[in-house]
Structure formats: C-alpha cells, structure tokens
Amino acid sequence: MSTIKFHQDLKVYLKSFEAAMKIYGISKTFPKEEIYSLTDQIRRSSCSVAANISEAWGKRKYEKSFIAKLTDSEGQARETQTWLQFALACQYINE
C-alpha cells in the first residue's frame, strides 16, 4: 500500500482531472454560439470537480472544511452531468 502525499496521488483527483480534459476536448466541437453558455459552463463545472478535491486535500486536517469541499466537488460533478445532458439533447455529443 502506497502513502498518499499529494492530492495528485488520489485516484478520484486523477479521474476528475482526466474527465475535465476530455470535456475540454469534446467541447471544442460545440457550435460557436455556445461558447459563452454551454461550453463555458461545462468547462467550469468539470474543472471545479478536480479543483475542489485539491482544496479538500489541503483542508483534510479540518473535518468540516474537508467535508464541505468534497460536498462542493460532488455538486460540481452533478452540474457537469446536467450540462452533458443538455449537450446530448442538443446533439452536440453522443452517448
């Protein structure tokens, strides 16, 4: 068993970062008229998942702050899922 020293060692951080990068790539194909709405929103929320995990790691010694940041991360993940549903409904992406 390895010791986790940095937030970058967390599997959940790595997966959330990878997902955000995939969303960045996919959202490059969205129509230009979506740049200030759907594209911006989905990029922000997906990146925020990883950012909040990173912040949570920094606050891990303070249980309430740690839990609050993880809760924020979960909220951003749910927001990202919603934006992905909109992108799917608009046929900008496929399943």
C-alpha positions in Angstrom: 0.0 0.0 0.0 1.5 3.3 -1.0 1.2 6.5 1.0 -0.6 9.4 -0.5 1.5 12.6 -0.2 -0.2 14.9 -2.6 -3.7 15.4 -4.0 -2.4 14.3 -7.4 -1.9 10.9 -5.9 -5.6 10.4 -5.3 -7.4 8.3 -7.8 -10.5 10.4 -7.6 -8.5 13.5 -8.4 -6.8 11.9 -11.4 -10.1 10.6 -12.7 -11.8 14.0 -12.3 -8.9 15.8 -14.0 -9.0 13.3 -16.9 -12.7 13.8 -17.3 -12.4 17.6 -17.3 -9.7 17.3 -20.0 -11.9 15.0 -22.1 -14.7 17.6 -21.7 -12.4 20.3 -22.9 -11.6 18.4 -26.0 -15.1 17.4 -26.8 -16.5 20.9 -26.1 -14.1 22.3 -28.8 -16.6 20.9 -31.3 -19.6 22.7 -29.8 -21.1 25.5 -32.0 -19.5 28.9 -31.6 -22.8 30.4 -30.4 -22.5 28.1 -27.3 -19.1 29.5 -26.2 -20.4 31.8 -23.5 -23.2 29.5 -22.4 -22.9 25.7 -22.6 -19.2 25.5 -23.4 -18.2 27.8 -20.7 -20.5 26.3 -18.1 -19.5 22.7 -18.7 -15.8 23.5 -18.7 -16.0 25.5 -15.5 -18.0 22.9 -13.6 -15.9 19.9 -14.8 -12.7 21.7 -13.8 -14.2 22.6 -10.5 -14.6 19.0 -9.5 -10.8 18.4 -9.5 -10.1 21.9 -8.0 -12.4 21.2 -5.1 -10.8 17.8 -4.5 -7.5 19.6 -4.4 -8.8 22.2 -1.9 -10.3 19.4 0.2 -7.0 17.7 0.4 -5.4 20.9 1.7 -8.1 21.1 4.4 -8.1 17.4 5.4 -7.0 18.2 8.9 -10.2 20.2 9.5 -13.0 17.7 9.1 -15.9 20.2 8.5 -13.9 22.1 5.9 -12.7 18.9 4.3 -16.3 17.6 4.0 -17.6 21.0 2.7 -15.1 21.0 -0.1 -15.9 17.4 -1.0 -19.6 18.3 -1.0 -18.8 21.2 -3.3 -16.9 18.8 -5.6 -19.9 16.4 -5.7 -22.2 19.3 -6.5 -20.0 20.4 -9.4 -19.9 16.8 -10.7 -23.7 16.8 -10.7 -23.8 20.1 -12.5 -21.4 18.7 -15.1 -23.7 15.8 -15.6 -26.6 18.1 -16.2 -24.6 20.2 -18.8 -23.7 16.9 -20.5 -27.4 16.0 -20.7 -28.0 19.4 -22.4 -25.2 18.8 -24.8 -26.6 15.3 -25.6 -30.1 16.7 -26.0 -28.8 19.3 -28.4 -26.9 16.6 -30.3 -23.5 18.2 -29.7 -22.3 14.9 -28.3 -23.4 11.3 -28.4 -23.6 8.6 -25.7 
